[in-house]
Amino acid sequence: IAGGELKLMTLEEERRQLVIHQEFKSKQAYMQKAVTERARIAGGGAPVKSPRKESIMVAEQARLTQQTQLRAQMEKVAEEEEAAHITKDPVADARSALERMNALYQQQGGSTSPHQEEQQYQQPQQQGLGDAETLPWLMTARNLIIKERNSERQFEFSVVNGSQVAPNDPARSNNYALHWGAGGNTSGFISVIDIAEIKQANTDPSNMIIILKKPNAQAVRNSGGLQMLCIRTNSFPDCTKYRTGLQSLMESA
């Protein structure tokens, strides 16, 4: 859960509780005024203190204090998660934040957290070459974006047989490659044997970062002069599937 979404939910709950509290206070004041007036008349005009009113006020104050403490703790959890942002496993991070908020709510006497019914985080299936659908999915052409320091360029990406892009290179022609281009032309490619690491960006898990092995002049030429490639995919699940699929191809190379 992003920090902004959590704070929005917290503010919405706070507004709802405020309305309920105001209605309660209004009804309480009306009833107390009526009771006090009747007691004053029955006692010949002398003011009458109400122990019950004091008891209600103490209980209400305790409830509001508890609610304020819970809100502060939940906001602290959101701030911690936002500060840490997304690490190597953003799904686990989101699930951890949700579990911690649910635990805080239940510690304060709640039976069901309002966040337990929110978006369900499911770990994307880790698909390798053992999955018959993975390789065809990787070989399907999709429009993705290469992000550079001061520019973004869109290309059609797909995994291809190495013989299609490096027919005269025995090592690379016998392995798969991630190819990109436009209008049927090749703009660049990376053979799986040239990849040192693939990861998802901390700031946006729909971005895939591919780092080439060093030193590797031929691989850099093949990629169009890029030692590191940042590719924006169409979604977080797509990025995860590209990453795990390419890693499987690397392992089998």
N, C-alpha and C positions, 0 to 999 in steps of 0.2 A: 504494500500500500504506500503510495507516494505521500510525502509529508503534507503537501497542499490538500490532498483529498481527505486525509485524516483530520486536519484542522477544520475543514469544511464540515465534516460529519460531527465533530465535537461542538462547533458553533451552533449547528442545527439542533443538537440535543440540548445545548444550554438554553437556546431560545424557547424550546418546548417546555423545559423545566421551569423557566422564568414565568411563562404564561400560567402554568399550573400553580406555581407558588403565589402569583398575584391573585388568582381566583380564590385560592385557599385563604389568603390573608383578608380579602374583601369579605368573604362569608364569615370568617372568624370575627372580624371587627363588628359586623352587623349583629351577630348572635350575642357577642359579649356586651355590646351596648344595650341590647334589649334586656339581657339578664341583669346587668348592673342597674338599669333604670327601675326594673321591677323590685330589686332588692332595696334600692334607695327609698322607693315609695313605701314598701313594707316596713322599713326601719325608721320611718318618720323623717326621711330626707337625709339621713347620714350616709356618706359614701361607704361603699363596701368593697373590700379587697377580694380578689378572685385567685385563690391558690391554683385552681385548674388552668387559668389563663397563663400563669407563670410556668406551670409544668409543660403546657403545650409549646410555649415559646422556647423553653430550654431544649425540648425534643427537636423542634424545627431548626434551631440553631445548630444542633449537633448534626442533623441530616445535611444541612447546607455545607457545613465544614467538611464532612466526609466526602460530599460530592465535589467540592473544590479540590481536595487532596487527590481524588481519583483523576480529575481532569488534568491536574498538574503532572501527575505521573504518566498519564497517557501522552501528553504533549512532549514530555521528556523522551519517551520511547520514540515518538515520531521524529524528534530532532536528532536523536542518535542515529536512526536509520537513514535520515536524509544526509547527515554529515558523512556517514560511512559510504553512502550512495550504494552502487551495485558492485559487488565484488565478483569473484570467480563463479559463484552460483547464485544469481539474482533470485531465482525461484525459492531457494532455501532461505535466503535473507528475508523475503516477503513473508514466507510461512512462519519464520522465527518471530518477526515483528507481530504478526497476528496472534500467535500463541501467547506471547508475552502480554499483549493488551487484554486478551481473554482472561489470563491468569490474574492480572491486576483487578479486573472487574469482579471476578469471583471472590477474590480476597476481601473485597469491600462489601460482600454480602449479596452480590448479584447472582442469579441462577443461570442466566443466559446472556452473554455479551451481545450488544447490538451489532458488533462487528463479526460475529460468528456466521451471520447470514449473508455477509458481503461476498465479493468475488472469490471463487474457489480457485486456488492456485494448484495447478497440476504440473508435475514434472514432465517436460516433453520427452517423448520416447527416444531413447538413445538408439539410433539406427545405424547399423554398420553394413558391411557387404553381405552379411548373412540375411539381411532383409531384402527380399526380391524386388521391393518397390523403391529402394533407395537409389540405386544406380540410374534407373530410368528417370527418377525425379531430378537427380543432379544433371542429367544430360538434356533435360528440357530447357530450352532457351527462355530466359527472363530478362527484362530490362532492369538493371541495377545501376547504382551510381558509384563512381570512383571519387572519393573525397580527397582533395589535396589541400595544402595550406591556405591557398587563396582562391580555390576554384572547385567546381564540381562538374563532372562529365558523365553523361549517361551512355551506357553501352549495353549490348545484348550479351549476356553471360551464359555459358553452358560448359559442362565437363565433356571433353572429347577424347578420343583415342589419340595417343601421342603421335601416331603415324600421320595424322591429318595435319599437324602443325610443325612437326620436326621429323620428316621422313628420312633425312640423311643423318640423323643423330641416333645411333643404336640404343643408347641408354634411355633417352627420352621418348623415342618412338615406341618403346615396349611398355610404357606406363601412361596412365591417364594424365590429363592436363586441364587446368581451368582456363578456358579461352574467352576472350571478349573482343568485340568488334562492332561494326555498324555497316549496314547496307551490303552485307555479304563479305566485307573485307575484314582482315585480321588486324586488330590494333595492338594486341599483346596476348601473352599466355604465360602460365606458370605450370611447370611440370611438378607433379607431387613429389618427385625425388629432390626437388630444389627447395622445398619448404622446410624451414627450421621450426616454426611455431605458428599455430592458428589460435586466436582468442577472440572473445567478444569484448567490445569497448566498455570501460567502466561507466562512462557517461551516458551511453546509449547502447543497450544490448542487442539492438537490431543492426548495429555496425560490426562487421567482421574485419579483423586485422590479420593479414598474412605477412609473416616476416621470412625473408629468404635466408638461406644458409650463406655464411661468409667463409672465405672469399669466393665469389661466384659470378665472374664477369659475364659469362654466357647467359646465366639466368636473368641478370639485370638487363641485358640487351633484349632478351625475349619478352620481358615485362614492360618494355618501352622506357627503360631507364629508372625503374622504381625498385628500391631495395626493400621497401615496406609498402604494402598496398592496403588501403582502408576502403572497404566496400560497404555501402549502405544497402541492406537487403529490404524486402518489403514488410518484414515483421520480425519480432523476437523469435517465434517458432521457426520461421524460415531460416533465420541466421543460425539457430541451434542445429537445424538439420544440415545446412551447408557445412558447418564446422565439424560435426560428428561424422558426416559422410566423407569429407575430405581427409579427416584424420584416419579413417578406416582404410582409405585408398593409400595413404602414406605408409600405414603399417603393413599393407600387403605388397608394397612396391619392392 
